[in-house]
Amino acid sequence: MIIQATHHKKIPAVILAGGCGERMGGRDKCLLPLGERTLLAHVVQRLNGQCGAIYLNANGDATRFNEYGLEVIPDQHMPAIGPLGGLHSGLLHTVQTELENKASPQWLLTVPGDCPFLPEDLLARLIKASDSSTEVVYCHSAGRDHFVVALWSCNIVPKLAAFIDSGKRSVGEFIQTLSHQYVEFEKDNTFDIDPFFNINTHEQWQHAVTLLASHG
């Protein structure tokens, strides 16, 4: 199905924040301060206006995210199995919600919870690259694939469940089993940085803080 431009903003998004942040001392990376807001608030701001409902995939006490007004979707697989688990839970939730609203579930956008510079035309460009046979469109920039930043067909749920049941955990390997496309993105013009720069270490966190401070 080729999505009409008027329907872009109906596609839901899931922010994947189910990891344990080991390299950040076990903290919720998405709740780290970044300028006057948290990292999660930056991600939400980048998504607002691009898509429909925004969900948060996270585990543990969901009340710690109350101030964001996001519905929290925990992993179905515990202990957590990484981004594939968040994707699976997000797809299941999307399909169930759409069916309850008597709609036909079509697509789901996923983004990491630690990417504060996401493109503001992310979803539109992923949609443009899709066609009637596409099962996933992911992002590429600076010579790297960003498999977690992707637009997924809701029809892949059985394939994903079977892949997880086989014991495999690689998002990239799973994508290779699907009909896939990718979109090339250039540097963010404002911050002169890879738009999919993500924060995994204290050094990367400080770099993001410095960038924001230098641009007011």
N, C-alpha and C positions, 0 to 999 in steps of 0.2 A: 504493500500500500504506500503510495506517495502522499505525504501529509500536506494538506493545504495550509497556506500561510496563516489563515485565520484560526487554525486549530493549534498552532504552535504552543500557545500559552495554556493549553489544557493538559499538556503532557506533564506528569508528575516527576519529581526528582527525589532521589535518596542521597543524603550526605552520609558517607560511610565513615563512621567513627567508632567502630567496634574493637579496635586494637587496644592493647594494654600500654602502649607508649613506653616500652622498655628502655629505649635510648634516652628518654626524658625522665627517667626515674620513676616510671609507672604512673605518671600524671596523665590526666585527660589533655592531650595536646590541643584539642579544639577549644579548650577553655583557657588557654594561655593568653595573657594580655598582649595586644598588638596595637599600639597607639592608644586611642581612647576606647577601643572595643576589644572583644575577644576575637580569637582566630575564627571561631564559629560564626560570630556576627559578621565578619568580613565575607565569609563564604556565602552566608544567607543573602547579604546585600548584593553580591555578584549574581545570584540566581534570581532575585526578585525581579519580576517583569519579563523574565525569559520563559518561565514555565508555569505549570499549575501548582498543585499542592507540593509542599516541600516537607519531606519526612527526614527523620534522623535515625540512622541505624546505630544503636549503642547498647551496651550491656550494663548490668548493675542497676543501682538506684536511679530511676528515671527522673526523680524530683530535682536532681541537680541541674536539669535543663529547663526547669519550669519557666524561667523568665523569657525564654525564646519562643514560647508558644508553638513549638513543633511537636507533632505526634512522634513518639519514640517507638521504633520497631526493634525489638531485641533479636538476636540470632536464634534461629530454630535449632541449630547444631551447637551443642555445648559438650565439652569445652569448645570455644570459638575456633573456627577453622580459617579465619582470615577473610579477605574481601569476597571470596566466592560465597561464603556463608551470608555475608551482608547482602550480596546481590540476590541470593536465593530468597531470603526473607523479604527483601524489598519487592521482588517480583510477585511472590505469593500474596503479599499485602495489597499490591496494586490490582492484581486480578480480582481478589475478593471484593475490594472496595468498588471497583468499576462495575462488577456484576451486581452488587447490592444497589448501585445507583442506576441499574438497568442500562448500562453503557457497555460498549465493547472494548475490552482492554487491548491496547495496541503497543505502546512504547513506554519505556522507563529510562530516565537519565540518571546516571550515577556519577558522583564526584567524591573525591576524598575530603575529609574534614580538615585537612592541613594545607590546603592550597588557597591562599588569600588573594591571588592575582588572576583568578579565572577570567577568561574572555567574556565580555558582556554580550557577544554574539555567538557564544558557544553552541547553544541548542540550535539556533537557526542554521549554522554552518553544518552541523552534524545531520540535520534533517535534509538539507540540500543534497548531501552526498548519498542519501539512501535511495533505494528503488524497491520495486515490488518483491524482489527476492532477498533483500538484505535482512540479516538477523542481528547484526551489530555493526555500529560505526564507532571507531575509537579515534583518539587524538595522537598526533605525532608532532614533535617540535625539537629543535636543536639536536637532531640525530637520534632521538629517543622515542620509543613507543610509550604511550601512557594509556595502558589498557583499562585502568579503573575509571578514567574519564571517558565515558562512552554512552551511546544510546542503544538500548537493547530492545529487541522485539519480545513482547510478553509470551510469544509462542514457544520460546526456548525452554520453558520451565521443565518439561520432561527430560530434555537433553541435559540440562544442568543438574537435575536430581540424579540422573544416571552417572554423570561424570563424577559428582561428589561421592556417590556410593561406591565408585570404583577405587576410591582412596586418593584421587588426584586433587591437587590444591592450587595449581598454577592458572591464573586468569589468562595469561597469554597462551598457554597450551589449550585451554578451553576454547578461546576465540578461534584457534586454528581449526577446530572441528565445525565451525559455523561459516555461513556465507557472510563474509566480512568486507568492510571498506575502512579506509582511514582518511582523516583530514589533516593537512599540514597547517600548522599555526606558526606565525612569526612572533618575534619578541613583543612584549607589551610596550607600547609607545611611551606611556607615562613613566614607567619605572625602569625601562630598558632591561627587562628581565624575562626569562622564559615564563610564559603565563601559567605553566604547570609546575613552577617551583614549589616544592613542598618542604615542610618543616619536620625533620626527623631528629635533629640534634640541637644542642644549645647554640652551636655556632650558626646554624641556619636560622634559628629563631632570632638571634641578635642581628643577623644580616637583614632580615625582614623588618625588624624594628628600626634599623638605621635607614633603610630605604624609605619607609613611611615618614620618618622624622625629616628626612631631607626634602620631601615633597609637601611638607606642611600638613 
